[in-house]
Structure formats: C-alpha cells, structure tokens
Amino acid sequence: MLSHIDDHIRITAERWYKGTIYQSEHMLVGVDCLAVGQSQSAHMHRGHDKMYFIQSGSGEFTIGTTVAVCNAGSIIIAPADTVHAVVNTGSEPLIMLIAMAPEPK
C-alpha cells in the first residue's frame, strides 16, 4: 500500500477529524486533525499503545501526569491504559499521523 498523508487531511469547524489510512488485525494507522482550539478530551485505550507524530502545527499533550507543548516533528507515545489528551494551542491546524497497536476493535 502506498499513500500520502496530504490525501487524508480534513479540517472541520464542528469537530476534530479522525481518518483511517490503514487497518489490520495487528495495527491501525491514521490521521488526527484538529483545527485551532479543538481538543481530544482525556481518554485511554485499554491494551493499546498509541503513537502521535506531529506533521504540522503544535499542541498541548497530556500523557498521564505529564503535560508538554509539542510541535512539528515531535513523537508522542501514550502507553496502553494511560489517560491522554490533546489540545491544539497553536495558530494553525494540528496534523498528526497516529498509530495504535494492537488494532482496537
């Protein structure tokens, strides 16, 4: 499979966008796109690790008790069963390549 991240980016005013690029029984790869001010509320994935790679933009990430502002090029890992959240605190859309393993069903 070949794909380009630009083909999967969507920005909507109503809600942050989640798109799937690839999914198998072993992993999920997708994009999360947040307009300025949008957020993913605190949540966790039981038994699933999650990785964010920031393609563009910046935001505040909460992973467990750690809070950090991250920008393009940053890699953020939320281990399985760890509460995490994201807020686009920047001045442009926050575009992230994400991966989860194993794939959440």
The 8 nearest C-alpha neighbors of each residue, nearest first, counted from 0:
[[1, 2, 21, 20, 3, 22, 28, 23],
 [2, 0, 3, 20, 21, 4, 6, 5],
 [1, 3, 4, 0, 6, 20, 5, 7],
 [2, 4, 5, 6, 1, 7, 20, 8],
 [3, 5, 6, 7, 2, 8, 96, 30],
 [6, 4, 7, 3, 8, 2, 9, 94],
 [5, 7, 4, 3, 8, 2, 9, 20],
 [8, 6, 5, 4, 9, 18, 30, 20],
 [7, 9, 5, 6, 32, 4, 10, 30],
 [10, 8, 16, 32, 11, 7, 18, 17],
 [9, 11, 34, 32, 16, 33, 8, 12],
 [12, 10, 13, 14, 15, 9, 16, 34],
 [11, 13, 14, 10, 34, 15, 37, 33],
 [14, 12, 11, 15, 37, 10, 16, 34],
 [15, 13, 12, 11, 16, 37, 33, 34],
 [14, 16, 33, 32, 37, 11, 34, 17],
 [15, 17, 32, 31, 9, 14, 10, 33],
 [16, 18, 31, 30, 32, 15, 19, 29],
 [19, 17, 30, 29, 20, 16, 31, 7],
 [18, 20, 29, 21, 28, 30, 17, 22],
 [19, 21, 29, 28, 18, 22, 30, 7],
 [22, 20, 28, 19, 27, 29, 23, 26],
 [21, 23, 27, 26, 28, 20, 24, 19],
 [24, 22, 25, 26, 27, 102, 21, 101],
 [23, 25, 102, 26, 22, 101, 27, 103],
 [26, 24, 101, 102, 23, 100, 27, 22],
 [27, 25, 102, 100, 101, 23, 99, 22],
 [26, 28, 22, 102, 99, 98, 21, 23],
 [29, 27, 98, 21, 20, 97, 19, 22],
 [28, 30, 19, 20, 97, 18, 96, 98],
 [29, 31, 96, 18, 95, 97, 17, 32],
 [30, 32, 17, 95, 16, 94, 96, 18],
 [33, 31, 94, 16, 93, 15, 10, 95],
 [34, 32, 15, 93, 37, 92, 87, 35],
 [33, 35, 92, 37, 10, 36, 93, 15],
 [34, 36, 87, 92, 37, 91, 90, 89],
 [35, 37, 87, 88, 34, 38, 86, 33],
 [38, 36, 34, 33, 35, 87, 86, 15],
 [39, 37, 86, 85, 40, 87, 36, 33],
 [38, 40, 85, 84, 86, 41, 37, 15],
 [39, 41, 84, 38, 42, 85, 83, 86],
 [40, 42, 84, 83, 82, 39, 43, 85],
 [41, 43, 82, 83, 40, 84, 44, 81],
 [44, 42, 82, 81, 80, 83, 45, 41],
 [43, 45, 47, 80, 79, 46, 42, 48],
 [46, 44, 80, 47, 79, 43, 81, 48],
 [45, 47, 79, 80, 44, 48, 101, 100],
 [48, 46, 79, 44, 100, 45, 101, 99],
 [47, 49, 79, 78, 99, 100, 77, 50],
 [50, 48, 99, 77, 98, 76, 78, 47],
 [49, 51, 76, 98, 97, 75, 77, 99],
 [50, 52, 97, 75, 74, 96, 95, 53],
 [53, 51, 74, 96, 95, 73, 54, 97],
 [54, 52, 95, 71, 72, 73, 55, 94],
 [53, 55, 71, 95, 94, 52, 72, 96],
 [56, 54, 71, 94, 53, 93, 57, 70],
 [57, 55, 93, 91, 92, 71, 70, 89],
 [58, 56, 70, 89, 69, 93, 87, 71],
 [59, 57, 87, 88, 86, 68, 69, 89],
 [58, 60, 68, 86, 67, 85, 88, 69],
 [61, 59, 85, 67, 66, 84, 68, 58],
 [60, 62, 66, 84, 83, 65, 63, 85],
 [63, 61, 83, 65, 64, 77, 82, 60],
 [62, 64, 82, 65, 81, 83, 61, 66],
 [63, 65, 62, 66, 61, 82, 83, 81],
 [64, 66, 62, 61, 63, 67, 60, 83],
 [67, 65, 61, 60, 62, 64, 59, 68],
 [68, 66, 60, 59, 69, 65, 61, 58],
 [67, 69, 59, 58, 60, 70, 57, 66],
 [70, 68, 57, 58, 73, 67, 59, 60],
 [69, 71, 57, 73, 56, 72, 53, 58],
 [72, 70, 55, 53, 54, 73, 56, 57],
 [71, 73, 53, 54, 70, 74, 52, 55],
 [74, 72, 53, 71, 70, 52, 69, 75],
 [75, 73, 52, 51, 72, 53, 76, 50],
 [74, 76, 51, 50, 73, 52, 77, 60],
 [77, 75, 50, 49, 78, 51, 74, 48],
 [76, 78, 49, 48, 62, 81, 50, 79],
 [79, 77, 48, 81, 76, 49, 80, 47],
 [78, 80, 48, 47, 46, 81, 45, 44],
 [79, 81, 45, 44, 43, 46, 78, 82],
 [82, 80, 43, 79, 78, 63, 77, 83],
 [81, 83, 43, 42, 63, 41, 62, 80],
 [84, 82, 62, 61, 41, 42, 63, 43],
 [83, 85, 41, 61, 40, 39, 60, 42],
 [84, 86, 60, 39, 38, 59, 61, 58],
 [87, 85, 38, 59, 58, 88, 37, 39],
 [86, 88, 58, 36, 35, 89, 37, 93],
 [89, 87, 58, 86, 36, 59, 57, 35],
 [88, 90, 57, 87, 91, 58, 35, 56],
 [89, 91, 35, 88, 92, 56, 57, 87],
 [90, 92, 56, 89, 35, 93, 34, 57],
 [93, 91, 34, 35, 33, 56, 94, 32],
 [92, 94, 56, 33, 32, 55, 57, 87],
 [95, 93, 32, 55, 54, 53, 31, 92],
 [96, 94, 53, 31, 52, 54, 30, 51],
 [95, 97, 30, 52, 51, 29, 53, 31],
 [98, 96, 51, 29, 50, 30, 28, 95],
 [99, 97, 28, 50, 27, 49, 29, 100],
 [100, 98, 49, 27, 48, 26, 102, 101],
 [101, 99, 26, 102, 47, 48, 25, 27],
 [100, 102, 25, 26, 47, 99, 103, 24],
 [101, 103, 26, 100, 27, 25, 24, 99],
 [104, 102, 101, 47, 100, 99, 27, 26],
 [103, 102, 24, 101, 27, 23, 26, 47]]
